[in-house]
Amino acid sequence: MRNLRWAMDSGFWDLDMSTPRVIDGVARPVCGDPLPLGLSRGTRLSRPKQIDFMQRFLFMPFVPTYVGDPTSRGHGFSLQRVITLPFRENWFATVLGQLNLQKLISSVKECRSNNNVDSSWLRNIGKLLCSKSIYGLGLCSEFLITPDSTLLVSSDVGGEKNRPRNKAVFYHKFPWHDLTVEAVWPELFVDKVGTYWDVPLLMTIDLASLATDSGLSNHFCIHYNGGEPKQFDGDQLGQIPPTLLPGICVKHAFSIKKDVDIWRNKASKLKMVQPYDILLSDPHISTSGIIGAVVTASFGDTSVRSQGKDAILGPGGFNLHSHGKKSALLADLFASVSCTAQHGYFQRLFLDLTRLHARLDFPSGSKFLAGAARLAQDLYHSQPPGLEAVQAICPDVTLSLQQQIGGPFSVRVDSRLGLDLNNRDWHAHVHDSVFAIEYALQVLGSAKAVLWYSTKQREAMIELRFFETFFSASEQRYISALGDPGMRRDGLRVAFEGWNFCNEVGKEAPGMGSPRAADCFDLLSNSSLKHRVTEADNKLGIGKPFLGLSPKAMNNPDLYAVEKELYLGSLCEVAGNPWQYWTVMLKNGNYDTMSGLCPKNGKKVNPYKGGNFPCFGVGCMNQPILYHQQTELSGMGEMRGNFSGTYDLGSDIRNGINGISYFEVVWEKKVGTGSWSFRHKLKTSKNYPWLMLYLRADATKGFSGGYHYDTRGIMKTLPESPNFKVKFSLDVKQGGGPKSQFYLVDIGSCWKNSGAPCDGDVLTDVTRYSEMIINPETQSWCSPTSLANCPPFHITPNNIKIYRNDTANFPYAAYHYYCAPGNALHLEQPVSLCDPYSNPQAQELVQILPHPIWAAYGYPTKPGEGWVGDPRTWELNVGGLSSRLYFYQDPGTPPARRIWSSIDVGTEIYVSDQDEVAEWILSDFNVLFASPTS
């Protein structure tokens, strides 16, 4: 969601402003001439969704609003409530009801004072309750057409005039621009003196570039006003603003922005204490400057402009008017300078945040220059400065002060300041102030519930706001950690890796080479594909040299695979902040204990008999037969390729897959549009009952989850808890049976029990995993009678710690299984130790299940959500949840930084009793983080 700014900001930047005067809670500011356009208007959370969230998670059965005193044409206090209609995941429909409580109470008192007979009074009360004037109704429906396209349709009716207000908005997110197409009838506007106006019809097309912390931005829009504007809620007293008159207005604005950090505190924050707002957790002093230009062409009555008192300075900017044809062309400059200072980290309970923001806006560069020239002329001729010239050079000043008062609560005051030029002493005065109490929703990273009151508008309401602060653009938006955000790059990079049980190779499959392969290509201008990896590269195996291969790896299957991965990565690498590829990971769960191939918690052990691992005998840990269909481009502009194969050596998948294992990953995309779609299929067999298949986003360098050597991947920036989320679309076609542990998301990292980062020492390194299993047939192994399968404690979104022996409050059903690292020395009993053989070093595992306790993080809350027949687009606060999970650490050691080097989606079919098939489609995958110091 884009940042939601204060209502007062919209006077300079053309943003929707919040108001409780209409049910949908939105008004549009009247534009002045020349108008600098907001350069990232974006979308906002609709009013019904805000109220639905507050009802669900803030336990507010009704949400109050206030609009002035009824004696002065206000509405007084009203209560709102939303009913959500249960449709599909991509269809959000609501009914919003509003009751004018103050009018109801006033009318009841009036009826009682005017009627002495109880029966007559009761009849009047009944009539009053049936009166439409005290009710409001809003119908809203939002359709998620694609992960990047949304259609909103709404209709509101309420109040004494009972006029319906209708709206249709289409929003689409391009890689570098936001498109909004909107039709509203009527649309509510508010002018600079606080008067509200209804325009019978407004139609807009708006294309805005994404905000950047420094550099060029642009914004293009077309507005059409239809019908005669009328004053909202009252008799028309003032002149209609010219920009609201019927006609068409075309505007294009561009600006250059520069952000500078004057000082930023480098000291460490409190360990293992999440800030109440991650975007307000760095003490700093920074400044920002914007300068830009806007060109406006208008046709119709809206082209008429009134200069009034400004005529002495001449027309603002460049002006061309054609009164006969009712058209005009205007151009002007605008600028803004701001400074922000913050003290405190917003982590402690009291007075840990003081924040001051000041902004100077110059909405008309031409008037500023004309005023400066006139002022210089007056001073040169020793004349007193003219009031108009002084007014022209005075910027619009906005001051904001925020102070934490306790825990997540803070107070905030925003004010607009100006000079009273009619006063001989030129006293400063306050044009408008907004007072607010904010409650930070800590679990969401940077979000808050805000109760605000505007002194000028005499309005108050409670809102939800996300990532709203006076930061640079990079601080206001999530940033992708991936080289290919959302899988949208036409030039795909994808690799394959095969593993035995302990994440090694052991022995290559006959004729297959080392189990590493890649399909990397660029789309050329002549609509052809230029491949970077040949099949000869993919078939490289032990004994075959390649550039950079070390002598020690030449005949060592494990080391050869490591260096082959680096070699393929060099062929696929995208320059700049380099990245390599998406990774298809395939793993065989068979383990021959007599082979001696796998270490135990990192220690080399001798072969032994026994164990509960599946294995049909010598050779059961083999690598697969791999087939590769290199990506091809069809005449219809569709690209398609695949990896496929089987673990059953000597079989041929072209003769069918009955009775044998099988895997397949197909990727396809239409040139220039949408996301790559990765279709996965995994089949177990009698000989290979334990198989794993994932699509991974791995680190571009360093240790990825489960590995003890340098790897390659697509994750340019490693996300750190609690500061990231994961977004993707998933359609599970077949689940893989009751033993399929399908991971909606699986994150992996590595740190020692001391909290130090891993360094490749398999005796002290520990791989850490957290996995959400969505197969509804997967049961919880954690229970009051099986505490060894539970983590020692659970931490709620509100930072409350619940121990596993608290049977009344611990959410046992939220955990499938917890196991501790085998090299930990101070474990709390009882405990279950993780399998010591399935990773090169010890591991720790936290497996969770759908449960209401995870709702605040966007995770599934009940079995079956997102499963077969329920495709969804997920936006998971993985960083927030992973910061609350228990992971072992030695007592007295500093908390580890939870930095995640692997994030994947896929399934682990765990020792199936029969041949099972899992099939799913993954697309639009992205890892996003918000970093104030990015």
N, C-alpha and C positions, 0 to 999 in steps of 0.2 A: 504494500500500500504506500502511496505517496504521502509525504508529510502533510499534515493538516495544520495550517497556520492560524494565528489568531484572526478574528473577524476584522480587526482594525488594519491588518496588513493589506487587505484586498484593495484599499484605496490607492495604493501605488502599484502593486502587482495585481493583475486582473484575475483574482482568485475568487472562488465561491466563498461567501462568508456565512457563518452560522447564525441562525435566528430561530426563536421558537414561535414566530408569528404564523408560520405555515407548518403543516404536519410533517413534510419531508425535511424541515429544518435547514433549508438552504435558500439564500438570496444571492443575487449577483450585483456587484457595485456598478453604479453609473460611471461610464467612461468620460474622462475629460479630454480636451484636445490640447496638445498632442498626447496620446496615451502610451506610455511604455508598457508593453505586454509582459505578463509573467512568462518566464522562459521554461517552466516545467509545471504546467498546471496540473496534469495527471488526474488520477481518480482518487476518490475518497471512499471510506466505508459508509455505506448508506445508513440513513437514520434507523430503519427497521433492524438492520444487522447490529447497530450499536445497542439498541434496546434489548434485542434478543441476547446479546452477550451479557449485558448487565443483569438480566433476569436469570441467566444460567449460572454465571460465575461470581457475580457480586451480590446475589441474593436480594435483588430489588424487585419485589412483585409489581411495583408501579414506579415509573420514572417521572418526576415532577418537572414542570417548566413554569416560567413566570414572564408575563408581558404587561408591565405597567399596571397602574390602578384602573379599575373599570370606570371610575368617575372621570378619567381623562382619556377615554377611548382605548384603554388597555383591556386585556382579557383576564388579568389576574392570574391566579394559580390554576394549572391544569395538570392532570395525570394521564400518562400514556402507558399502554401495555400492548405487547405484540404476541400474536399467535402465529407460530410457524407451521406451514402446511407440509406434510411429509411427502415430498416428491423425490426425484432422483438426486444423486450427489451433485450433478451439474446444473440443478434447477433449484433455486432458493426462492420460495414464495411465502409471503407474509400478509397478515391482516393486522393493521395497526389501529387500535381504538384510542380515542382521546375523550376525556371527560373534563369539562370546565368546572372544576370544583368550586372556585370562588363564586362564580355566577350562580351555581346551584344553591350554595349556602345562602347567598344574598336573597335569592328569590324565595327560598323557604322562609327566611325571617320576614320578608315582606308579606308573604301570604298569611303568616301567623298573626302579624300585627293588624292586618286588614280584615280578618275573619275571626269572629268570636265563636262561631258554631263549629264544633269539632268535625262534623261530617262534611261541611263545606270546605273546611281547611284540608281535609284528607283528599277530597276530590280535586282541589287545586294542586295539591302535591302530585297526585297521579297525572294530571295534565302536564305539570311541569316536567316530570320524569319522561314523559313522552315527547317533549319538545325537542326538535332537531337542533335548536340553537345551542344546546349545552354539549352536543356531541360532535366528534369528528371521526372520520373513517379514512384510512389510507390502505390501498391495495398496491402491493409491490411484487414484481416478479423479476428475478435476475437469472439469466441463462448464461452458463459458461459454454460458449459455442466451441471454442478451442482453448488450450491453456493460455493463449495470448489474446483471446477475443471474448468480450462480454457484452451482452445486450440487457439493458434494464428498461422495464416498462412499468409505469406507476400511474395511479390516479387517486387524488385526494379530494375529499369534500368535507366541509365542516363550517361551523360558525353561523352567524345570523344570515349572511348573504347566500350561504349554501351553494357557492359557485364551485364547480369541479375544477381541479388543477391537474393537468395531464402532462406526462413527460415520457419521452423515448430517447434513450442514450445508447449509442454503440461505441465501444471502446476497444481499440486494438493496440497492442504493444509491438512495435517493430524493434529490431535490434538496437537502433540508435534514436528512435523517435516514438512519440505517443500520438495516436490519432483518436480524436473524439468527434463524433457526429451526433448532433443533438437537436431535438425538436421539443419545444415546451409551449404549452398554451393553457393559461397565460403564464408569463415568467415574471417573477418578483424581482424588482431592482430597488436599491437604496442609494440616495444621493448623499453628497458630502455634508448636508445639514441634518441627515438622519430621517428624511422623508422617504416612505416606501411608495413605489409605483408599480402598477401592473401593466405590462405590455401584452396585448392580446395574443401575439404569436412571435416566437423567437426561434430561428433556425440557424445553427452554426456548424461550421466545419473547422476543426482546430488541429493543426499539426505542430507539435512542439518537440524540439530536440531534448534528449535527456540532459539533466543538469550535470555540469562538470565542475570540479573544484577550481580549475583554472583553464582558460581557453575560450573558444568561441561557442556561442549558443545562438539558436535562431528559433523563431516562432512565426507561423503563418496562420491566419484565420480569416474566415468569411462569416459575417453576421448579417442576417436579414430580420428586420423588424416589420411586423405587419399589424395594422390597426392603430387606433388612437390611444395613447397611454392614458391611464387614469390613476388618480391617487388611491392608494390602498388604505382601506379602513378610515374613511373620512372624506369631508368635502375638499375639493381642490382649492388650495389657497395660494400656492406658489406657481411659478412658471415651470412648464414642462421642460426638463433637460433636453437640449437639442439632440443628443445622441440617442434618445429613446424614440424619436419621431420615425415614421415609416420610411423604409429605404434599405439599401444594401451598403455595407461597409466592408472593405477589404483592407487588411492590415498585415504588414510584415515588419517584424522587429528582429534585430540581432544585437548581440552584446559581447563584450570581452570582459572576463572576470579574472581576478587574481586574488588568491588567499595567501596570507603570510602568517606564520607562527612567530610571534615576537619572543615568547617564552613558553615552554611546556615542561612541567615537572617530570623528571625521569625517575623519581623515587618509586619504590615498589608499593603496591597496594597491599591491603590486608590479605593474607593468604586464606584461601578457601572461603572467602566471604564475597558473595556476588553483590555487586553494586545494585542499588535499587533501580538505577537506569544506566545501562552500559554506555550510553552516549553522553552521560554527565559524570563520568568517573575519572576525568583527567584535569587537574588544575592547570590552567594555562591563561595566556593572554594572546589574542590573535586579532588580526584585522583583515578586512576584505573590501575590495573595491570593484565596482562595475561601471562601465561606460558603454553606451549603446546608442542606436538610432532606430527610429520608427517611421515608417511611411504609411500613410492612410489615404485610401481613395474611397470616396463616398458618393452615393447616387440617391436622389430622392430628397424628401424633406429633411432627412438626417444630415444632409450636407450643409444645412444652414448653421452658421456659427455666430455667436454673440461675443464681442470683445469687451464691451463694457468699460470698466475702469482700467483695463490693461491697454486701452487704445493709445495712451500717451507713450507707451514703449514700443508701439508698432505691433504688427501681427507677429504671433509666435511662430518661429521657424519659417520654412518655405511654404507659401500658400498660393494656390491657384483656385479661383472660383469661377463658375459659370452659372450665374443666377437664372438665366433663361432655361437652361437644361437641368438645373438643380443638381449640380455635380461639383465636387471639390477634390483637390489633391493637397495634402499637407505632409510635411516632413519636419522632424525635429530630433534633437539629441536628448538623452536623459543620463543620469548618473546616480550612484549611491555609494556611500562609504559607511562602513560599520566597524565597531570594535567590541570585542567580547572579553570579559575577564571572569575567571572562575577560581574560587578557593574551595578546597575540600574534594573528597573522593565520592561522596554520597554512599558510603558504606556503613558508617557508624550510626548509632541510634539517634544522636542529637547534634544539630548544628554542624553537620559535615558537608553542607553545600551552601555557598553564597555565590550568586551569579548575577553579573551586571552586563547588560547589552545596550549599546547606543547605536542608533542608525541615523544618518543624514541622507535624505532623499532630495534630489534635484530633478523634478519631473519635466522641466522644460529648459533645455540648454540654451535655446535662443533667448528666452526671457532673462535667464541668468546673465548672459553675455550683454544683452541690451541694458539691463539694470546696472551691471558693473560699469559699462561705458558711460551711462548717464551719471552714475555716482562719481566716477573719476572726473567727468566734465564739471560737475558741481564743485568738487573739491579744488579743481584747477582754477576755477573762477572765484574761489573763496565764497561760494554760496552755500547756504545750509542744504544738506542732502534732502532730496525729494523723498517723500514717504513711499511713492510708488516704486522708485528705484531701490530703496532699502528692502521693500517687501519682495521685489523680484529676485534679490540675491539671497534671501533667507531660505534655507532648506526646510523641508518638513522634518521635524525631529521626533524620533520615537525612542523612549527609554523603557527598559524592562528590568525589573529586579525580582529575583527568585531567592527564597530562603527556606531551607529545611527547618521544620519545627520539631519533628520527631518521627523516627522510622521512615516509612514511605510517604509521609505527609509533608507538603511544603506549601508555602503561600507565594503568590506571584502577583505583581502589579505591572501593567503595561500602560503607558501614558503617551499621548501626543502633545507636544509642546509647541507654542507659537508666541510671537511678539505682538503686543497690542499697540499698533502704530497710532491709534487714536489717543493714546495716553502720552503725554509729553515726555515721561520718563521711560517710555518703551518697556513697560513691565512685561515679563514673560507670564503667560497664563497657560492653563491646561485645557486643550480642546476636548479631550475625551480620555477616560480611564477605564480599564477593565481589571477587576479584582477577581482573583481565583484561588481556590484551594485545590491542590492536586494530590492525587493518590497514585503513586507509581505502582504499576503492575509488574512486580519484579520478575515473575516467571516468564514474561513475554520479552524480556530483554530491554526494550525501550518502548514502553506504552504506559498510558495513564488514563485514569478517570478524572475529569476536570469539572468542577462546579464553578461557573464564572458568572459575574454580574457586570453589565455595561452601564455606566452612569449616564451616558448620553442617550442610549436607546431605552434605558430602564427595562432591560431584559435579563433573564437568568435562565440557564439550563445546564444539564449535566451531559457531558459528551465523553466519548472515547477518542483518544488521539494517539497516533503512532509515529515514532521517530520525529516528533515535533520539537525542534530546538533551533537556535540560531547558530547553526554550524555551516561549514562549507558543504557543497553538494555531495562530495564523497562521504561526508559524515552523515548525511541525511538518508542515504540509500544503502541498501545491501549491495555488496560487491561480489562478483563471482570469483570463486577460488580456482575455477577450471579454465583450461586453455580453450575449450569448446563449450561455452555456456549454453545449456539447454539442448545440446546435441544438434546444433543448427548449421554447423559449418559444412558446406558442400564438399570440401576437400577432407575426407574422413581419415582418421588415424585410429586403427584398431589392431590389437595384438592378441595372441593366444599363448597361454602357458599351461602345461600339464604337470601335475605333482603326484608323487606317491604319498603314503600316509603321513610321513613326517616332513612334508614340504621340501622334499628333495627329488632328484631324478632316479638315482640308483642305477638304472640300466635303461638304455634307449630301446624303443621298439624296433624290430628289424626293418631296415630300409626307410625309416621315418626321420632319421636324424635326431638332433636334440629337440625336445618338445617345446620349442619356441617358434612362433611364426608371426608375421605381421602383414596387414593389408593397408598400405598408406598411399594416398594419391592426391594429386592436385587437379582441379577442374580448370582446363585451359579456356582461353577466350573463344576458340573455335569449337567449343562444346565437345571436347574429347578429354579423356582422363590420362594423366601422366603418372604412372606408377613409380614409386620410389624403391620398392622392395621386389626383387625377382624371386621366382620359385627356387632358383639355385641358392639364394640367401636363406630361404625358409627350410631347405633340406640340409643345411649345414649340420654336421654331427661330429662326434669325437674323431680326431685324426685329420680333420679337414681345416686348414688354416684360414683365417680371415684377418682383416686389418685390426690390429690391436690385441689379438689373442696372445695371452701369456704362455710360456712353455709349460708351466705347471698345470694349466687347464687343458692342454692339448688332448690328453687321454683320460681326463677325470670327468665323468658325466655330470657330476654336480657342479663343479667349477666351470665346465664348458657352457652349461646352460646359463649361468650367471653372466658370463662375458658375452655370450651370444645375445642376451637380452640388451646389454649395453650397446652392442653393435647394431642391432635392429633399431634401437632407440635413436642412434646417431643418423640412420637413414631416414627416419620418420620425423625427426625433430623440427619443430616450428621455431624460428629464430625470434629474437626479442627477449622477452622473459620466457625462456625456452620451456617447451613441453613436448611430449612425445605421442601418447596414445591412450585410448580406452583399453582395458584389459579384460579378456575373457579368461576366467580361471576355471580349470577343470581339475578335480581331485578324486583319487581312488582311495576309498577307505579300507581296502584290504591290508592286513599286516601279517607278514610271515615272521613270527617271533624267532624262528631259527635262522633268519637271514642276518641278524645283527646290524641291520641297516639304520635303525632309528635309535637315537640317544634317549635316555630317560631323564627328563628335566634338564637337558643339556649335557648330561654325562654319558660318555660312551659305555655301553653295557654289552656283555657277552650274549650270544644266542641262548635262548631258553625255550623250554616246552611249555605248552599251556596258554592261558590267556583267553579272553572272550572275543577276540577279534575275528572277523570273517576272513577266511583264506581257504582256497580249494587245494593248496599245496604249493610246491616250489614254483616260483614265477608268478604268483598271484598279485604281486606288487607292480606288475608291468605298466609301462606307458602305453598310450592309445595309438591306434591307427588314425591318422589325421588326413582328411581330405580338405582341399581349399579351392573354392570357386572364387577366383579373383573378381573384384568388383567390376561390373560392366555398365555401360550407359546405353540405354535403349533409345530408339528413335522418338519415343514419347517423352523423353527427358527424365526417365526414371533410372535410378542407380540401384544396383543390387549385387550382393556378394554373400559368401557364407563360409563358415568352418563347420565340419561335421566329421563323424567317425564313430569308432567303437573300441572298447577295451578287449573284446574277444578276438585275439590274434588268430589269423587264418580264416576268419569269416569275411564276407563281402556284403556290405550294406545295400548294394545294388540288387541283391537277391531277396531283400526283405529284412526286417529286424525282429521277427518272431524268435524268441528264445535267446536273444543276444542283447548286450547293452548297446546304448546308442545316445549320442549327443549331437545337437545341432544348434547353431546360432546364425540366423539370417538377418542381415541389415539391409534396409531399403529406404529410399528417400526420393522425392521429386526435386529436381534442380530448382534452387532459388526459393523454396517455400517449405515451411514446417520443419519438424524435427526428424532425425533419423529414428526409425522404428527397429528395435532389436527384438526379434522373435526367437525365443529359447525353447528347446525341447530336450528333456533328459529322461532316459529309460534305464531302469535297473534290470538285472537278470539274476539267475541263480548263482552264477559265479561272481557277480559284481553287485551285491545287494546294497552297498554303501557308497553312494556317489554324490559329488557336490559340483554345482555349476553356478557361477556368479558372473555378473558384469561389474567390474570394479573401477573406481576412480582412485588410482594410487598416486603416491608422491612422485614428483619428477626426479627426485634424488634422495638419497638417504635410505633408511629402513622403512619399508612398507609393512603393514600389519602382518605378522607371522613370519617375516624374513629377517635374516641376520646379515644381510649384505646389501650393497648399493643396488637400487632398483630404478625403474623408469615408469612414468605414468603421465597423467593429465592434470594432476592437482598442483598448480603452480604455487599456491599459497596454502599452507596447512592450517585448517580451522582449529580453533582452540575453544574449549568450553569456558563460559556458557554462550559464546558469541557467534553462533552460526546456526543455519537451518539448511535442510535438504528438501529439494522440490523435485517431483517426477510424476509421470503418469504410469500406472500399472494396471494391466488387464490379465488376470489369471484365468487361463482357459481350462487347464486340468491341474489338480492339486498335487498329485503324486502319492495319494493314499494316506493312511493314518500315520505312517512313519516319516512323512515329509515335514521337516522343520523349515517351512518357507519363511525366509527373512524379509520382512517388509523393508527393513534397513539393518545393516550390519556394519558397525564401525570398529576399527582396529587401531591400536597404538602400542607403544612399548615404553615402559619405564621400570626402573629397578625398584625393589621393595624399600629402598632408602629415599625414593622420590626423585632420584637423579635420572636423566635421560639415558636410554640404552646406548651402548658403545660397541656392540658386537660380541661381547663376552657372553656366550650362551649359558654359562654357569650362574650368572647373576642377573641377566636380562630377563624380563617377564613380558610376554605378549598379553595385552588386555583387550577383551572383546565385550561389546554390548550388542545384543540382537533382539529385535522384536519379531516374534513368531506369530503369524496370522492364520495358520491352519487351525480351524475350529476344533479339529480332532486331537490337537495337542493339549494334554492335560497339565495342570499344575502339579509338580513334584514337591513343591514347597507347601507345608501345612503345619498346623500346631503339633502334629505328631511326627513330623519330619523336618525338624528345625535345621538339620545339617544341610538340607537343600535350599535353605533361605539365607540371604545376606544377613549379617548381624543386626542391621537396622535399615529402616526406610526413611527417606527424607521427603516431606511433603513439599508442594510448590511454595508454601509459606514458611519453609525452613524449620518445620517441626520434625524432630527426630523421634521415630517410633521403633522401639526395639522388638525383635522377633518373638520374644516371650510375652509380649503384650497381646494376648490372644483376642482382646476385645477391639483392638484398633489396627493391628498390623494387617496390611492388604496381602494376605497369602496368595490369593487367586491372581494377583498381578505378576507373580513370578513363576516361571516354569522351572528354572533350575539355577542355582548359584554354586560354583566350585572355586576353591581357592588355589593359589599357586603352590606347587609341591616344594618349592624352596623357601617358603615363608617360615619364619622361626617363632612367631608370636601369635599364632592363630587362636581365635576364640572358639572354644568347643561348645557344642559338637560342630564338626565341619566335614564337608565333602571335598576331597582333593580332585583337581582336574586331571584328565588323562595325561600322563607324563610323556607319552610317545608321539602325539599327533602334531607337535611343533618342534622346531629345532631347540627351543628353550622352554622353560616352564611357562604356563599360561594361566590366566584367570578369566572366568566366563560369567557374565550376567545376562541370563536369558529372561525376557519379560513377555507377558501376554496382554492382549487387549483388556483394558480395565478402565472404569471411570476415573481412577486416580491419575491417569495419563492425559485426560482430556485437555488440560491447560496447555499441553505441549503439542496439540494437534494430532496425537496418536489415536489409533482406534480404541474405542471404549467398550466394545462388546464383541463376542465371537461372531465371525462371519463378515464383519466389515472389511471391505476390500478384497474379499475372497472370490471364488468362482461365481460368475454372474453379476459381480458388483465392481466393475472397473471404476477407478477413481484417479483424480489428480491429488496428490498429497503435498502438503507443505508442512513439514515436521520441524519443530523447534528441537532439533537433535542436540544442539549445544546446551540449551537449558536443561533438558532431561539428563544428559550425560554428566552435567555438573552436580546433580543430586544423587546419582547412583553411588552405592558403596563399592570401593575398590580397596583392597588390602594395602596397608603401608606399615612399616616398622614403627613402633611407638617412639615419640620424641623426634621424628624426622620432619623436615619441612615438607609441606604438601607438594605433590608433583603437579607440574603443569600438564593438563590433559589436552595434549595436542594430538590430533588424529591423522594418521598417514594413509588410511585406507577406508573407503566407504563403498559399500556394495549392496546389490539386491540380487537375490537368487534363492536356491533351495539346497538343503542337505537332506537327501533321502537316507534315513538312518537305519541300516540293516533291515530292509524290507522282507516280508515273509513271502512275497510273490513279485512277479514282474510288475513294476509300477511306472506310470508315465506322468511327468509334470510338464506343463506347457504354459508359457506366459510371454507377454509383450511389454517391453519397457521403452519409454520415450521421454523426451523433455527433461532429462536428468540434469540437475544443477546443484551445486553446493555454494551457498551464499553466506557471507560474513559481514558484519558491521564493525568497523574499526575507526574510532575517532582519530587515530594516528596513522591511518592508512596512507 
